[in-house]
Every structure is written in structure tokens, then in C-alpha cells.
Amino acid sequence: MDILSILQLFGGVGLFLYGMSLMGSSLETLAGGSLQQILETLTTSKKKGVGQVKGWALGTGVTAIIQSSAATTIMLIGFVNAGIMRLGQAIPVVFGANVGSTATAQILRLGDIGSGNLVLRLLKPSSFAPMLVGVGAFIVLFSKKKRLKDVAGILIGLGVLFYGMTMMEQVFAPLKESPAFQQLFLSFQNPFLGMAAGLLITAIIQSSSASVGILQALSATGAVTFGTAIPIIIGQNLGKCMTILLGAIGANKKAKRVSLSYLIFNILGAIFFFIVIYGIHYTIGLSFLANTVNRGDIANLHLGFNLITSLVLLPFADQMADLTGKIIGSDPEDEAEKEFKKLDDRLLQTPVVALEQCRHLMGEMIIRIEENYAKSTGLISNYDEKVFDDLYKNESFMDRCETALTAYIIRIDRSALSEDSKFMISEILNSVGDLERIGDYCMNIAYEARVMNQDKISFSESGLKEMQLMVEATGEALANLFSSFRDRDRRAAIKVEPLSEMIEQMKDIMKEHHIQRLQEGVCDAVSGATFFNLANCFDRISAHAGNVSLHVIKRMELNRGFDEMHGHTQDISGDEYIRIFEKYESAYLDPIKNGFSEEKTE
């Protein structure tokens, strides 16, 4: 093999890897966020065994689509690290991901199709690769639709993958008659050497699909036997764990346990097959180990290793989780996890208790919103990057609350509940989305404060005072809302919508004032964008608070005739609404209408 052949080999491997990456990323883009949503939500069932099988099947399917068990498992590590998935949900998906990683080898086995007639020749990858690339390139050049371009990426990726495979086969073809090459492969019949070779190659190129593809290309030389291929494939499955272990660096203990379960899966599989195959070989003898293999045989060996291992270990997923806990240790259970555990399926047998747990969790959600509002608005005048850790933690909790509460409360049997409890279910179901959005806008305020700090943005004296009044008014709206929920305070609930209406007027006046300051040269456009964004955030928070207050009022009134989706507090409170608005107008709106004197520039 000369230098040109070596360069051609590297080119073939590069094309193979690029084609596989392009195909996988295009498939993932075409699916949008649905792959992550599937992994997050469709791994559970009322029956534990069914949930494990569903997780296994989803891991298999998703990995077959994106062509990388490493990518699927790293995604899972991220979900577990963020608290989106439980470890018990993730491990069956990990088992399935190993099976799904064999899809590429099954596609490449098409290269074994004979060439007896035109139809069979067209089915060979070396024949249809140019067609795939040609059709894909045509779509890229002449289509403007994004989805079609993603389809083109899949076609081009698959075609380039097969081009790389063909190039590798062409490099390896002359080695068929080389005694040195044949002797090298004879040495790989030593199980430990073969396994080490497979492990090393896969760890270097970071892809078991690619290393198996290289082995399939080598099989065209006729030098690869079952005795050579089996230990190499076992090593390849161990080598693919390197990417997963690197992906777990910096994650929490639960996420590290996901990566460890991936490693243990392949180690146990390797031990099992070593014992079975070589135990039989060195006692009874396995004559077929001397037979040569083709692409299909290698694909089947790769599939068999992962499929059998996953089916054997799937019933022991919980024990696997326990084992990883003993090796790595468990994170102490935080307060958030304790709160979610209170939504116990067994409590559904007592609907009143189950509903009270939902109300309690919503109360915890409100506490996180209060904390994030105070912390995020504090960043406007006193920026501290360290605060973001707490903000992210609370935001994650609020996101999980929306999903958990909605999924749990719809399962509560309403027939055994009082009229007030039925209204409470409606209140929670209709309010939790608005509360989650309030949490999102709190984060947006924090991000705007970060921009102010990074770009050294400051507001004029009058602009700053206007913003401080907006913070106070919105904070009072939230305080009234949360008080009405906790204490069933009707008067507090009635105060929220007048405040929301007034805050919207405050926002419009603040924008007019800021435009005037721009025209007078008191401030600049950069600070203006941040000023407007912050005002919009407070306006949206108050609007969502107003929505929630209407649901709270409907429950307090026990009035099914009140249309909280289209009605207003004034429909129930009458003149009281006007008095409340006038009170807040005097406290917040009038100072902004009257304006402030300018003392410094923005």
C-alpha cells in the first residue's frame, strides 16, 4: 500500500463519516424537536414493564434515525442532568440506542447484492450512490423549501456514505493477495488482540457505525473470518463508549449514571459473548470461525451483540440503576424531587387528597415565581451573574410543574368531588400555563439585565424611575394574585386586572417618553431597545397575572356562568373595579404622566 492508497483510504473514511453525519443531522432537523419530545414523554406507562419496552423501542427507533447511539445517549444525559427525565426512564432508552446503532451496517449490507442483472446492479450502493447525490443536489439547487432541503441532505448524506464505502473497498482490494495483510488478520483471531483493535479504532474515530463500516469494507478482501470479526466487533462496541464518557464530564451524578449504564451494558455484553463463544470454541469447537464473512454477516454479528444483550438486560433495568448508584453514588434528593413525588398515582384513589397535592405543588410553583421575579428585577440595578444559577433551577422546576400538574390532574375522578373542588381543578388547569409564562418573562428580564451589563447600558434618571415604578406595579399585581390563591382573598383577586390594565397604559406612556428622549438626544437607540423589551416583559407578566386572577375569581364565586376567557373583573365587581383602578392610577400612572426631570443621560 503506497502513500496514494493511504490518502485514498483517509478520503474514503472521511466521506463515510461526513455522509453519516450529514444524513443524521438532516433527519434530526427534519423531525424538528419531536425527537427530544418523544424521548422526554413517551418512556412511561402505568405498567412498569410496558414503560421499559416503550423506552427500549423509542431508543432503537430514534438512534436508527439519527445514526448515533452516542448522540441519543448524550441527549439523555442532558435530559437527566436537567431533571426532565428520571434515571429509570433513561436506562431502557440507552439499551434500545445500542440496538438502533446497528442500522447503518444493515444498510451497507446491500453491497453484497449480486450483479446478475440490471435490477440487482441498480440496488447495489455503488450504483445508486450517484443517483442519490444527483437527486439531492438537484433539490438543493432548485428548491427553496426548507423541508425539501432537509430531505436532500438525507439523500446526499446517504450517497456520500456509499461513495466513501466504495473508496475504502477499492483501497483494500489489492490487499486480498497480500501475505502480510493476511498474516495481520490472522493475528486478530486472538480474541484479546482483536478486541483491542476494534476498541482502539472506534475510540479514535468516535463512531461504532463507521468502524463497523470499515470492517465491512475489509470483508471484500476475503481475509476477514468469523474468528477475526467477532472479537473486533465486541471491541468496537466497547470503543463507542468513549464519546459517552466524555459527554458525562461536568454532569450531575444521575447523568453520570446514565453514561455508566451505557458502559456497563457493553461490558456485560462483551463478557457474555466471550464466555459463550470462546467457552464453546475451546471445549467443543466452533468450525465456522474459520469461514470468511461478508458485509451481511458483519451486520448480523453487530446486531446480534446489541439485540441479545439488550433483551437479556432489559428486565434488569432497575437493578442496573441500583448498580450505577452504588458505583457512583446518588445525589441527595432535593426538595424539588420530593415535591414531584407527592403526585403519587396511589393518591388517585382518594381524589380529594390528590387534588390537594396538586394545589400544594402549584403553591410551590408560585414561590419559585416570586423568587425569580425578585431576583431578575434586582439584576436591573445590581447585576450579579451568580444569581442565574438559582434562576435556572427555579425555571426548570416551573417548566416541570406545568407538565406534571396537567398530566396528573386530568386523571383525577371528578365524580367524587365537591363543587368547589371541581372549580379548583378548572382553576389549576387553566392557570398553570399562564404561571409558567410569567416564569419565562422573569427569565427574559434577567437576560435583558445581562445585556445591560455586557453592553454598559444605563437609563436616564426619568427612564430609571419609570422602570422602577413598573417593577413595583407589576410586583404588586403578582402579590395580589398569589395572595388570592393562597388565602382565597377575593378582594386581592379583584385588584389584579385593574393593575394589569394600568400597567399596559404605563408601558405605552413610557414608550412615548422614551421616543421623546431619543429625539432630544438624551438617550440612544441601543438603550431604547432594552428599555422597550423590559417594558414589554412587565406588561406581559401583568397580562398573564390578570388571566389567572379571572380563574381564581370564578372559583371563589362558584359561578359557572362567568366566562373567564372573555369576561372581565368589572363584570362581577362593578364600581369597585373603578375605585381600585383610580387608586393605582394615582400611585403609579400619574407620576409617569407628569414626567421626571432629566439628570443624566442613557
Secondary structure, DSSP 8 states (H G I E B T S, - for coil): --HHHHHHHHHHHHHHHHHHHHHHHHHHHHHTTHHHHHHHHSS--SSHHHHHHHHHHHHHHHHHHHT-HHHHHHHHHHHHHHTSS-HHHHHHHHHHHHHHTTHHHHHHGGGG---SSHHHHHHSHHHHHHHHHHHHHHHHHH---HHHHHHHHHHHHHHHHHHHHHHHHHHHGGGGG-HHHHHHHHHTTSHHHHHHHHHHHHHHHT-HHHHHHHHHHHGGGT--BHHHHHHHHHHHHHHTHHHHHHHTTT--HHHHHHHHHHHHHHHHHHHHHIIIIIHHHTTT--GGGGSB--HHHHHHHHHHHHHHHHHHHGGGHHHHHHHHHHHH------HHHHHHHTS-GGGGGSHHHHHHHHHHHHHHHHHHHHHHHHHHHHHHHS--TTHHHHHHHHHHHHHHHHHHHHHHHTTS-GGGS-HHHHHHHHHHHHHHHHHHHHHHHHHHHHHHHHHHHHTT----HHHHHHHHHHHHHHHHHHHHHHHHHHH--HHHHHHHHHHHHHHHHHHHHHHHHHHHHHHHTSS-HHHHHHHHHHHHHHHHHHHHHHHHHHHHHHHHHT-TT--TTT--THHHHTHHHHHHHHHHIIIIIHHHHH-----S--
